[in-house]
Amino acid sequence: MMQLHFIAIGGSAMHSLALAMHRMGHHVTGSDDAIFDPSRTKLEQAGLLPETFGWYPEKLNDTIDVVILGMHAKPDNPELMQAQALGLKIQSYPEFLAAMCQEKSTVVIAGSHGKTTITAMVLHVLNYHEVDTDFMVGAPVPAVSETLSLSDDNDFVLLEGDEYLSSAIDPSPKFLWYKPEIALISGIAWDHVNVFPTFEDYVSQFEKFIFSMVEGGVLIYNEEDLTLKTLVEKSTHPVKKIPYSTPNHSIENGITYLKTSEGSLPLAVFGNHNLSNLAGAQWIAQLMGVDASDFYEAIPSFTGAAKRLELLEKGQKSVLFKDFAHAPSKVKATAKAVKSQFPNHKIRVCLELHTYSSLDATFIEQFKDTLIPADEAIVFYDPVALKIKNRAPIDPDTIKKAFDHPSIQVITAPLSLEEELMSKQYSNCVLVMMSSGNFGGLDWEKLKQTIRKA
């Protein structure tokens, strides 16, 4: 049994790892200056919620085997400084996770977009066929109770691989710790400009990821992404390279059908990006022991990971989706998918600028034409988010010019956003709310009720 202390235990990934270690019998303690649901309730139920919030260096002593450092903790965190002074072993979340999985066959799903969905698709198929695996996924998946599961028994571990830095004292991308035998890259589209200031710098992280793979491993990649295709084809690392692309499909009466050798299969998800994700997921599932026929049996019941084109409400003539899209490539793919699936509806998109990249006045130009499939577009940012991320306000005219959409509103006050959304007519309309944030505390129940009545 290990003595583990989590600095910033309330994070979405950190609390899941803490719970997993607790279930495996290790002694877990932790601290954070604020913890919100669902993390708070889950930690409380397990008896792991800190008695008081804040940082307490006195919690650190030489009986602790590993201090696990979360992204929320800064370099001057009092507990981190105490751990360093005591010479304790300090590991980032991905470094510790990799150490726990080093005896397993590691499968990593990477890419600028789609990695959560692909991981969730594979988990859904494995769960459908009662195939156990260890895993870590970035969002809740239907029929799977946790976002992370570790055991002593399973041979495989399936990990969502993030290119963002590991911790405040470890600037290496998270996915470089995992060293997979099997990997998938879904695509490359510049993101995280606060860490990777140029596109070339960002792309180089994926080159490093390929070279981090076990020699003789298998790399699955989206050949429709030309940047990725070029990177993979020129790589000299000795791995087997298998390309995939968007499979044949059709849309009939608002339902997407996947064309297979066993006939057309109706899907609960839609959009070319999700069809592409499905093709990649099929390869991964096959390499983990599920053949094509079993994959086709399971995939029609996959309804998506949380917040990934998640259906929140449906009225007689209206639909409300919530989507995690925030980077330009994700925004464009989602808008295009909704327009293709609902060609006879008015498409209204509300995008919140919430990430470091999207709130950067120079990066905003990357959003050009991303919302063109929408009939109406609203772009919102919350001044509170700007303050937290130490970003200066972006002039609304700069945003309008960057997006270059003929019908666009820019709103910068949460109350004004809510009033605007509630005042709209939603008959024969699809509303898509895109963000990795919370739209300034929007009243979702009130919005769902508005959609329901339309």
N, C-alpha and C positions, 0 to 999 in steps of 0.2 A: 504493500500500500504506500502511495506517495502522499506527501503533504504539499498541496498546491495552493497558491494564492493568486487570485485574478485581480489585476489592477484595471478598473473599468469593466466590472463584471456584468453591467447592465446592457451592453451592446448586443445586437441581434445575433451575431456569431458567437460572441464571448459567453453569453448566458447559456447558449445551447451546448457549448463545449463544457462549461462548468457542470451542467446537469448530467451530461454523458459521463464525465469523470466521477461524479457523485454516484451514479447508478452502478458504475464499475467497482465501487467500493473504496475509492480514494477519498482522503480527507480534504475538503474544499472550503476555502474562505475567500472573501473578496470585498472590494470597496468600489464605490462610485459616488459622484456628487449629485447624480440624479438618475432615476430609473423609472421608465414608463412601461405601461402594458403593451404587449403581452409578457414582456420579460419580467416585470415586477411580480405579477401573480404567479408565474411559473417558479420563480426563485423562492417566493414566500411559501408555496406549497411544498417545496423540497427542503425547506428550512435553511435556505442559503441566502436569503435577503439580508443585507447588512442591517444591523439594529439602528444605526444612524448613518445618514449620508454624509459624505466628505472623505478626506484623505487622512489616514491615521498611520504615520510611520511606525508607531509602536506595535502594529500588527506584524511587522517584519522581524524575524529572528532566524537564528541559524538552524532551526528545526525544519525549515521550509526547503523542500527538494527543488521545486521549480516555481519561479514567479512568471506568470503569463501576462504579457503586456498588451492591452487593447489599443485600438487606434484612437480612442477618445482621450487617452492620456498624453500629456505634453512632455517634452524633455525635462522640464523643471518640476514634474509631479513629485510631491514630497515622498510618496511611498517608493517611487522608482529611484529617487536619489538615495533613500535609505537602503534599498536593496543593493544598489551599486556600492555604497559605502561598506556594506557587510560582505561583499563579494559573493552574493547569491547568484545562482544560475538564473538568468533572465532570458526568456524566449518569447518571440512574437507568437500570435495565434497560429499562423501557418507553419512556423518552425516546429512548434510543439505538436501540432496535428500530424505533420510529416513524420516526426519521431515515433509517434504512436502507431503509425501505419507502415513502418519500414519493412515489416515481414510480409506484407500483403501485396498482391498484384494491384498496382495503382492505375486507375483510369481517370484522366483529367479532361474536362470540357472547358475550353478557353475560347476567347474571341471578344470583340468589342460589343457584340450584341447576340442575343439568342442563347447564351450559355445556360441561364436558369431554365429556360423552356426545354432545351435539349436534355439537360440533366433530369428535369421533372418527367419528360416523356419516357426516358429509359427507366426511371424509378417506377413509373406507373405500369409499364409493361412487365417488369420484374415482379412487382407486387401482385399484378393480375395472375401471373403464373406461379405465385408463391415461391419465388426464388429470392432467398435472403442475400443481402449485401450490406456492407457498411457504406455510409454515404455522408456527404455534406452538400446541401443545396441552398441557394440564396433566398428562397421564398417558400412559404408553406405549399404543400402539394396535397390535393384531395386523396384521402385514404392512407396517407402517411402522417402519423401524429407529430413527428418532430422534423426539424430541418437538419439534424445531425444525429447519426447513430453509429456507435462503435461497439465492437465486441471482440472477444478472443477467438471466436469460431470461424468467422467468414473469411474466405480466401481473397475476395475482391473488395476494394474500396473505391467508390465512385465520387469524385470531388469536382465541384465547380471551381474553376481556376481563374482568379482575379488578377489582373495586371497591375492593380494599384499597389502602392508601397506597403510593406508589412507592418511597420510600427514607427513611432516617432524616433527610434534609435536604430531602425533597420530599414533603409531606403530601397532595398531590393524588392522587386515585384513578388507578390505572394506566391504566384504559380511556379516560381523558380525553386521553391523548396520541395515540391512534390516528386519530381523526377519520375514521371510516369512510364509505364511499359506500353500503354495505349493512350493516345491523346486525340482530341478533335479541336480544330480551330474553325470557328464559324464565319469569321470575317474580320477585317481590320478597318476601323474608321476612327480617326483621331479623336481622343478624349483625354480627360484629366490634364488640361493644359497647365494647371498649377504645379504639376510634377514633371510632365513631359512637354516642355515649351515649344518643341517643333514636331512636325509630323514624322520626320526621319528618326528622331529620338524615340517616339512612340513605337514606330514599326520595329525598331531594333530590339525592343523588349520581347517581341514574338520570335525574332530570330534567336535570341538567347533561350527562349522557352523550347524551341525545337532542339537546340543543342543540349538542353537539360534532360532530354528523354534518354531512357536506357537504350543502348546500342542494340539493334535488332528488333526494336519495338515497332509499333504500327501507328502511323499518323493519318487520320482522316481529315480532309480539308475541303472547304467549299470552293470549287473551281470557278464559280461564277464571280467571285471577288478577285479582280485582276491583280490587286496589290498582294493579296495572300497567295494567289497562284504563282506569281513571279517569285515570291520569297521562298515558297516550298520547293519549287522546281530547281532553283539555283542552290539550295542547301546541300552541302556535302556530308551532312550527318547521316550515318548508316542506319536509316529506318525505312520500313516499307511505307510507301506513300499511296493512299487510296483517295481519289477525288469523289465528290458527290455534287449533285445539282438538283434544282427544283424538279420534282417528279411530275408526270402527266396527271392532270386533274381537270375537273369541270365544275361549274357553278350552276345549279339548277334550283330555282325557287328559294333562293337564299341559303342553300346548303352546298357546301363544298364536298365533292366526291373525289376520292383518290382512286386513280385507275391502276389496277394491279392484275397480275396473271390469274387471280382468283375472282375477278369481277370488280365492279366499282363499289368502294366503301364510303359510306357517309361519315363525315368528320364533324366533331363539335368545335374544332378550331378552324380558322380560315386565314387567308392572306398568303402571298407568295413566300414571305419570310418564314411563316410557320410551316409551309409545305417543305421548304428547304431544311428547316430545323428537323422535321420528321425524317427526311432522307438521311441526315447525319445520325439521328438517334437510332435508326434501323441498323446502321453499320455497327454502332457501339453495342447495341443489344445483341447482335449476332456474335460479336467478339466475346461477349460475356455469356454466350451459351443459348440464346433464344433465336430460333430460326425464323425465316421470313413469314411462314404461315402462322406461327404463333404471335409474331409481332402484329400482323394484320388483324388477327382475332382480338387483340387487346387495345389497339390504338383508337378505334372509333369511340371508346368510352372516356378518352382523355379530354378533360374540359379545361386544362390549362393550369399554370401555376398562379398563385395569388398575385393580383394586380397586373397580370400580363393579358391584356385585352379581356379583362374580367367583366362578365355581364353582371351589372349591379341591379338593374331594373328593366322591366319590359312592360310598356303599356300596350293598348290596342294598336296604336299607330306610332309608337315611339320606343326608342331603345337608349339605355345609358350604359356606357362602358367606362371602366377605369383602367388606365394603362401606365406602366412604369416608364414609358418612353420619355427620354430627356435629352439624349444625344441626337445630333442631326440625323444620322442614319436610321435610328430607331423611330424618330418622329415621322420621317418620310415613309418608312415601311408601314407603320401603323395607319397613317392617313390613307395611303394607297390601298391597303387591305380593306379598310372599312368602305371606301368608295366602290371597290370592285364587288364586295359582298352585298352592298345595299345601293345599287345603281339608281333606283327610283326614289330614294329618300334624300332629303336635304341633310348634308353632313356638316355638323357644327363641331369645331374642335376648340378646346380650351387648353392651352399649354402653359404650365408654370415654369419659369426660369428659376431653377433652384440649386443646381450644382455650381461648383467653382467655374467650370468651363462655360456653362450657359450664361453666367453672370459676368463674364469677361467681355469688355467692350470691343476687343479686337476679334475674339473667337466668334462673336455673334454672327459674323458674316457667313459662317459655315452653315447657317440655317436657311440660306437662300433657296426658295422654291420648295422647301420641305412640306409646307402646308397647302400647296397648290391644289391637291385633290379635294380639299375642304371648300364648301360653299361659303362658310363664314368661319372666321378665326378670331380667337381672343388670346392675347399673350399677357400673362400676369406675372408680376414678381412682388414679393412681400418685403418691405423695407427691413423687417426684422431679420430675414435671411441674409440680406446684404450686410447688415451690421455684424452678424455672427461670423460671416466669411470675410469681413473686412474689405468689402467691395464698394466702390463708388456707384451711385445710381446711374443707370444708363438712360440717356434721353429717349423718350418715346419715339421721336422722329427717327432716331438712329435704329431703333428696333424695327419700325415699319419699313425703313429702307432696306434693312438687312433681310427681312423675310420676303419682301417684294410680293405681297399678296394683295389682290385688288379689294378685298373686304376684310380689313383687320382692325381690331381695337386693341389698345394697350391700356391695361388697368394696373394701378400700383397701390390700391387700398383694398384689404380683404372685405370690408363691408360693401364697397362699391362692386366688387366681383360678385358677391352673393346676390345683391340686388339686381344686377344685370342678368345673371343666370336665371333667377326666379321670374323675371319679367318677360322672358322669351316665350314664343309659341313653339310647341314641340310636336304638333300633329305632323305625321309623316316625316319625322326627323330622327336622326341618330346623333346623340351627344357623346363625344369622347373627351374624357378628362385625362390629360397626360401630365405626369409629374413623378418625381421621386420624393416630393415633399407632401404637404398637406393642404395646399391652397389657402394658407393663412387661417386655418381652423374652420373651414367650410362646414356648414350643417348638411351632412350627407343625407340624413333622413328627410329633411325638408326638400332637398333636390330630388330624391327618389319619389317622394310623394307628388311633386310637380310632374315628373315624367309619367308616373302611374296614371295620372288623371288625363293626360293628353290623348 
